[in-house]
Each structure stands twice: as structure tokens, then as C-alpha cells.
Amino acid sequence: MGFGCTRAESRQLVSHKSILVNGQVVNIPSYQVEAGDTITIRERSRNQLRIQGALNLAAQRSSVDWVEVNVDRLEGVLKAYPERDELPSEINENLIVELYSK
């Protein structure tokens, strides 16, 4: 959605209770969102410079069809899970299988 510049920063936003999923505070970075869930920035966190900077960077990237983001309201909706061909080609599934098979 572009609320954090990196995965680590996004995890920190969740841990610091800056993210709402369907209006409920989420503080577990591994929380699994479902298709149709609305992710928003909490009111008290909306003015953070790091969130504004991340949104500026995200605006420079191309958008994806399976996520809808409203930058003005600082919210996004996961419309559907992405298909494999919609993901970046730099993912190497063999490395993931190797890691979890140990």
C-alpha cells in the first residue's frame, strides 16, 4: 500500500499500533489480511513524516490491480490475493522451499 518504505518500517508501523484493519488496531506484523479488508493509518499517526515520505515514494511506482489505495484518506483495500504472474519475477520459489524444508 506504500505506508512504509521498507518491510521493516511497515512491520514497525504495525508494532507501534499505527495501523487499523477494518477499524481495529493491529499490532502483530504477521497478521493475515483477507481480500476485502480495509487497511488505514490511525488518526494519531497520520502526520508522521516517515508515512508521508513513504507515500511519496509509492506514488512514483506503478500501482497493482489487486490493491486499491486512497492516498487522501490514507487507506487501502486488498481487493484480491495476487496471482503468481502478477508478482515480481525476482521471487525464487526454490529458495523458499529449501528454507522451509530444513
C-alpha positions as CSV (number, residue, x, y, z in Angstrom):
1,M,0.0,0.0,0.0
2,G,3.0,2.2,0.4
3,F,2.6,3.3,4.0
4,G,6.1,2.2,4.8
5,C,9.3,2.5,2.6
6,T,10.5,-1.0,3.6
7,R,9.1,-4.1,5.0
8,A,11.0,-3.5,8.2
9,E,9.4,0.0,8.5
10,S,6.0,-1.4,7.7
11,R,6.4,-4.0,10.5
12,Q,7.4,-1.2,12.9
13,L,4.3,0.8,12.0
14,V,2.2,-2.2,12.8
15,S,4.1,-3.0,16.1
16,H,3.6,0.7,17.2
17,K,-0.1,0.4,16.7
18,S,-0.2,2.9,13.8
19,I,-2.3,0.6,11.5
20,L,-6.0,-0.3,11.6
21,V,-7.5,-3.3,9.8
22,N,-11.3,-2.9,9.3
23,G,-11.3,-0.2,12.1
24,Q,-9.5,-2.4,14.6
25,V,-5.9,-1.8,15.9
26,V,-3.5,-4.4,14.7
27,N,-0.1,-4.8,16.4
28,I,1.0,-8.1,15.1
29,P,3.2,-7.7,12.0
30,S,2.3,-11.3,10.8
31,Y,-1.4,-10.6,10.8
32,Q,-3.0,-12.1,7.7
33,V,-5.4,-9.7,5.9
34,E,-8.2,-11.2,3.8
35,A,-9.5,-10.0,0.5
36,G,-11.8,-7.1,1.0
37,D,-10.1,-5.9,4.2
38,T,-9.5,-2.1,4.6
39,I,-6.1,-1.0,6.0
40,T,-5.9,2.5,7.3
41,I,-3.4,4.7,9.2
42,R,-4.6,5.7,12.7
43,E,-5.6,9.3,13.2
44,R,-2.8,10.0,15.7
45,S,-0.2,8.6,13.2
46,R,-1.3,10.4,10.0
47,N,1.2,13.3,10.4
48,Q,4.3,11.2,10.7
49,L,6.9,12.3,8.2
50,R,8.0,8.7,7.5
51,I,4.5,7.8,6.4
52,Q,4.3,10.9,4.2
53,G,7.7,10.1,2.7
54,A,6.7,6.5,2.0
55,L,3.6,7.6,0.2
56,N,5.6,10.0,-2.0
57,L,7.9,7.1,-2.9
58,A,4.9,4.8,-3.6
59,A,3.3,7.4,-5.9
60,Q,6.4,7.1,-8.1
61,R,5.9,3.3,-8.5
62,S,3.3,1.7,-10.7
63,S,0.1,0.5,-9.0
64,V,-1.1,-3.1,-8.9
65,D,-4.6,-4.3,-9.8
66,W,-5.1,-6.3,-6.6
67,V,-4.7,-3.3,-4.2
68,E,-6.7,-0.1,-4.2
69,V,-5.1,2.9,-2.3
70,N,-6.7,6.2,-1.5
71,V,-3.8,8.5,-0.6
72,D,-6.0,11.3,0.5
73,R,-7.8,9.2,3.2
74,L,-4.6,7.2,4.0
75,E,-6.4,3.9,3.4
76,G,-6.2,0.9,1.1
77,V,-8.2,-2.1,0.3
78,L,-6.9,-5.6,-0.6
79,K,-9.2,-6.4,-3.4
80,A,-7.9,-9.9,-4.0
81,Y,-4.8,-12.1,-3.5
82,P,-2.4,-11.7,-6.4
83,E,-1.9,-14.4,-8.9
84,R,1.7,-15.7,-9.4
85,D,2.1,-13.9,-12.8
86,E,1.2,-10.6,-11.1
87,L,4.1,-10.8,-8.7
88,P,7.6,-9.6,-9.5
89,S,9.7,-12.1,-11.3
90,E,12.6,-11.8,-8.8
91,I,10.9,-14.3,-6.5
92,N,12.7,-17.6,-6.4
93,E,10.3,-20.3,-5.1
94,N,13.0,-22.9,-4.9
95,L,14.9,-20.9,-2.2
96,I,11.7,-20.6,-0.2
97,V,11.0,-24.3,-0.4
98,E,14.7,-25.0,0.5
99,L,14.4,-22.7,3.6
100,Y,11.3,-24.3,5.0
101,S,12.3,-27.9,4.2
102,K,15.3,-27.8,6.7
